[in-house]
């Protein structure tokens, strides 16, 4: 109660919800409602989009979904990126978004989708939406870079949106034939475990993702999520 909370969905692409390139707007809305009901002082929702932000915010459905809630749905501003010594193996110093650094709580809300470089884009990959600089250079050493970023930015909670998952032609997608309706959400305080669960939706074993192996080796979470206390709800 009284916290400033950042909700960080994927809003990076000028795609409609049914194309599964961005986080489901219904998930973002419900999460914002619950955070407000829990007594948050301020809720900020944003992403450093890859395309024109006004188009992405509108077409993703996320801006319309939360416009009546009293949250701060904002475009990122270049002046708010501050250089931080991240002390990573590859990521030594990088501009990060000030609103994330100053928030009391950060809730990471990625969509689960295929990715041409990282293999699957989930929680760790979604954190790239709070960095500035030449983000494309991350792809030179994507798995170590993502583990470095996750070592520095540790979300309070990760909520993986797998209501619709993009199986092919990620991260942007386009064809509805590439989308599967899985009707699944996974939430947890362990970012490695949540992403590890997400791997199973793509018939992959968690160790097959290099950034998850790196993150688990650094003690950022548990790769074998089945060893944790799990609660399953079927609606």
ZANU-435145 format. One record per residue (C-alpha): residue number from 1; y, z, x. Coordinates in steps of 0.1 Angstrom, whole numbers. Layout:
// ZANU-435145
+-----+-------+-------+-------+
|   k | north |    up |  east |
+-----+-------+-------+-------+
| NUM |     Y |     Z |     X |
...
+-----+-------+-------+-------+
END
This chain:
// ZANU-435145
+-----+-------+-------+-------+
|   k | north |    up |  east |
+-----+-------+-------+-------+
|   1 |     0 |     0 |     0 |
|   2 |    34 |   -10 |    13 |
|   3 |    20 |   -35 |    39 |
|   4 |    33 |   -69 |    48 |
|   5 |     3 |   -91 |    43 |
|   6 |    -1 |  -127 |    56 |
|   7 |   -26 |  -149 |    37 |
|   8 |   -35 |  -178 |    59 |
|   9 |   -53 |  -207 |    41 |
|  10 |   -58 |  -242 |    53 |
|  11 |   -31 |  -263 |    39 |
|  12 |   -31 |  -288 |    68 |
|  13 |   -38 |  -320 |    50 |
|  14 |   -22 |  -341 |    23 |
|  15 |   -54 |  -340 |     2 |
|  16 |   -62 |  -329 |   -34 |
|  17 |   -84 |  -298 |   -40 |
|  18 |  -115 |  -318 |   -49 |
|  19 |  -115 |  -335 |   -15 |
|  20 |  -122 |  -301 |     2 |
|  21 |   -99 |  -306 |    32 |
|  22 |   -78 |  -276 |    23 |
|  23 |   -86 |  -241 |     9 |
|  24 |   -93 |  -240 |   -28 |
|  25 |   -60 |  -231 |   -46 |
|  26 |   -79 |  -209 |   -71 |
|  27 |   -92 |  -188 |   -42 |
|  28 |   -57 |  -183 |   -27 |
|  29 |   -42 |  -174 |   -61 |
|  30 |   -69 |  -148 |   -69 |
|  31 |   -67 |  -133 |   -34 |
|  32 |   -29 |  -131 |   -37 |
|  33 |   -32 |  -113 |   -70 |
|  34 |   -56 |   -88 |   -57 |
|  35 |   -34 |   -81 |   -26 |
|  36 |    -4 |   -76 |   -48 |
|  37 |   -23 |   -53 |   -71 |
|  38 |   -34 |   -33 |   -41 |
|  39 |     2 |   -25 |   -35 |
|  40 |    13 |   -49 |    -8 |
|  41 |    51 |   -49 |    -2 |
|  42 |    53 |   -85 |     8 |
|  43 |    27 |  -114 |     7 |
|  44 |    34 |  -144 |    29 |
|  45 |    14 |  -176 |    26 |
|  46 |    18 |  -205 |    50 |
|  47 |     2 |  -230 |    74 |
|  48 |    14 |  -251 |   102 |
|  49 |     4 |  -283 |    86 |
|  50 |    -6 |  -315 |   103 |
|  51 |    13 |  -337 |    78 |
|  52 |    46 |  -334 |    60 |
|  53 |    45 |  -298 |    47 |
|  54 |    60 |  -304 |    13 |
|  55 |    34 |  -330 |     5 |
|  56 |     5 |  -308 |    18 |
|  57 |    17 |  -277 |     0 |
|  58 |    21 |  -296 |   -33 |
|  59 |   -10 |  -318 |   -32 |
|  60 |   -33 |  -291 |   -20 |
|  61 |   -25 |  -273 |   -52 |
|  62 |   -18 |  -241 |   -34 |
|  63 |    20 |  -240 |   -39 |
|  64 |    18 |  -245 |   -76 |
|  65 |   -11 |  -220 |   -79 |
|  66 |    10 |  -191 |   -65 |
|  67 |    45 |  -200 |   -76 |
|  68 |    47 |  -175 |  -104 |
|  69 |    33 |  -145 |   -84 |
|  70 |    64 |  -135 |   -64 |
|  71 |    48 |  -142 |   -30 |
|  72 |    66 |  -159 |    -2 |
|  73 |    52 |  -194 |     1 |
|  74 |    70 |  -208 |    31 |
|  75 |    70 |  -237 |    55 |
|  76 |    67 |  -228 |    92 |
|  77 |    99 |  -229 |   112 |
|  78 |    99 |  -239 |   149 |
|  79 |   122 |  -210 |   158 |
|  80 |    96 |  -186 |   147 |
|  81 |    70 |  -196 |   173 |
|  82 |    72 |  -172 |   203 |
|  83 |    54 |  -175 |   236 |
|  84 |    27 |  -149 |   240 |
|  85 |     5 |  -141 |   270 |
|  86 |   -29 |  -144 |   254 |
|  87 |   -48 |  -136 |   286 |
|  88 |   -76 |  -160 |   277 |
|  89 |  -100 |  -179 |   299 |
|  90 |   -84 |  -212 |   290 |
|  91 |   -56 |  -201 |   267 |
|  92 |   -33 |  -183 |   291 |
|  93 |     1 |  -185 |   273 |
|  94 |     8 |  -201 |   239 |
|  95 |    34 |  -201 |   212 |
|  96 |    22 |  -181 |   181 |
|  97 |    39 |  -176 |   148 |
|  98 |    60 |  -145 |   146 |
|  99 |    52 |  -137 |   110 |
| 100 |    15 |  -133 |   119 |
| 101 |    23 |  -112 |   150 |
| 102 |    45 |   -88 |   129 |
| 103 |    23 |   -86 |    98 |
| 104 |     5 |   -53 |    89 |
| 105 |   -26 |   -73 |    77 |
| 106 |   -37 |  -108 |    82 |
| 107 |   -62 |  -124 |    58 |
| 108 |   -77 |  -156 |    71 |
| 109 |   -88 |  -179 |    43 |
| 110 |  -104 |  -211 |    58 |
| 111 |  -123 |  -238 |    39 |
| 112 |  -158 |  -247 |    53 |
| 113 |  -159 |  -283 |    64 |
| 114 |  -173 |  -306 |    90 |
| 115 |  -151 |  -312 |   121 |
| 116 |  -154 |  -340 |   145 |
| 117 |  -148 |  -318 |   176 |
| 118 |  -157 |  -283 |   167 |
| 119 |  -186 |  -294 |   146 |
| 120 |  -177 |  -271 |   117 |
| 121 |  -142 |  -258 |   109 |
| 122 |  -142 |  -223 |    95 |
| 123 |  -124 |  -190 |   103 |
| 124 |  -119 |  -194 |   141 |
| 125 |  -107 |  -230 |   137 |
| 126 |   -83 |  -220 |   109 |
| 127 |   -64 |  -198 |   133 |
| 128 |   -50 |  -229 |   149 |
| 129 |   -26 |  -231 |   119 |
| 130 |    -6 |  -202 |   133 |
| 131 |     0 |  -218 |   168 |
| 132 |    27 |  -241 |   180 |
| 133 |    28 |  -263 |   211 |
| 134 |     6 |  -293 |   217 |
| 135 |   -23 |  -282 |   195 |
| 136 |   -43 |  -314 |   203 |
| 137 |   -49 |  -301 |   238 |
| 138 |   -72 |  -275 |   224 |
| 139 |   -98 |  -302 |   220 |
| 140 |  -101 |  -305 |   257 |
| 141 |  -121 |  -273 |   257 |
| 142 |  -123 |  -264 |   220 |
| 143 |  -150 |  -238 |   221 |
| 144 |  -135 |  -216 |   248 |
| 145 |  -100 |  -222 |   234 |
| 146 |  -110 |  -210 |   199 |
| 147 |  -128 |  -179 |   214 |
| 148 |   -96 |  -172 |   233 |
| 149 |   -75 |  -175 |   202 |
| 150 |   -98 |  -153 |   182 |
| 151 |   -98 |  -127 |   210 |
| 152 |   -61 |  -123 |   206 |
| 153 |   -56 |  -129 |   169 |
| 154 |   -81 |  -107 |   150 |
| 155 |   -78 |  -110 |   112 |
| 156 |   -81 |   -79 |    91 |
| 157 |  -103 |   -99 |    67 |
| 158 |  -119 |  -134 |    67 |
| 159 |  -126 |  -150 |    33 |
| 160 |  -145 |  -182 |    38 |
| 161 |  -139 |  -207 |     9 |
| 162 |  -171 |  -227 |     4 |
| 163 |  -167 |  -235 |   -33 |
| 164 |  -165 |  -271 |   -22 |
| 165 |  -176 |  -280 |    14 |
| 166 |  -168 |  -312 |    32 |
| 167 |  -201 |  -324 |    48 |
| 168 |  -188 |  -356 |    65 |
| 169 |  -157 |  -372 |    79 |
| 170 |  -139 |  -339 |    85 |
| 171 |  -115 |  -324 |    90 |
| 172 |   -95 |  -346 |    67 |
| 173 |  -121 |  -362 |    45 |
| 174 |  -111 |  -385 |    17 |
| 175 |  -142 |  -397 |    -2 |
| 176 |  -156 |  -374 |   -29 |
| 177 |  -190 |  -386 |   -18 |
| 178 |  -186 |  -364 |    13 |
| 179 |  -180 |  -332 |    -8 |
| 180 |  -207 |  -308 |   -20 |
| 181 |  -200 |  -282 |   -46 |
| 182 |  -216 |  -250 |   -32 |
| 183 |  -198 |  -225 |   -54 |
| 184 |  -199 |  -199 |   -26 |
| 185 |  -174 |  -175 |   -10 |
| 186 |  -181 |  -152 |    19 |
| 187 |  -159 |  -123 |    29 |
| 188 |  -161 |   -98 |    57 |
| 189 |  -142 |   -79 |    85 |
| 190 |  -164 |   -95 |   112 |
| 191 |  -151 |  -130 |   118 |
| 192 |  -181 |  -141 |   138 |
| 193 |  -205 |  -130 |   111 |
| 194 |  -186 |  -148 |    84 |
| 195 |  -185 |  -181 |   103 |
| 196 |  -222 |  -176 |   112 |
| 197 |  -230 |  -174 |    75 |
| 198 |  -210 |  -205 |    70 |
| 199 |  -232 |  -224 |    94 |
| 200 |  -262 |  -220 |    71 |
| 201 |  -244 |  -240 |    44 |
| 202 |  -245 |  -270 |    68 |
| 203 |  -282 |  -263 |    79 |
| 204 |  -271 |  -252 |   113 |
| 205 |  -281 |  -221 |   133 |
| 206 |  -250 |  -201 |   144 |
| 207 |  -258 |  -204 |   181 |
| 208 |  -254 |  -242 |   178 |
| 209 |  -216 |  -236 |   176 |
| 210 |  -202 |  -231 |   210 |
| 211 |  -171 |  -211 |   199 |
| 212 |  -194 |  -187 |   180 |
| 213 |  -216 |  -181 |   211 |
| 214 |  -185 |  -175 |   231 |
| 215 |  -170 |  -151 |   206 |
| 216 |  -202 |  -132 |   202 |
| 217 |  -206 |  -129 |   240 |
| 218 |  -171 |  -114 |   241 |
| 219 |  -180 |   -87 |   215 |
| 220 |  -158 |  -102 |   188 |
| 221 |  -186 |   -99 |   162 |
| 222 |  -223 |  -103 |   154 |
| 223 |  -239 |  -137 |   155 |
| 224 |  -270 |  -126 |   136 |
| 225 |  -252 |  -117 |   104 |
| 226 |  -286 |  -109 |    87 |
| 227 |  -286 |   -76 |   107 |
| 228 |  -255 |   -64 |    90 |
| 229 |  -252 |   -46 |    57 |
| 230 |  -248 |   -75 |    32 |
| 231 |  -238 |   -75 |    -4 |
| 232 |  -246 |  -105 |   -25 |
| 233 |  -231 |  -112 |   -59 |
| 234 |  -243 |  -140 |   -81 |
| 235 |  -220 |  -150 |  -110 |
+-----+-------+-------+-------+
END
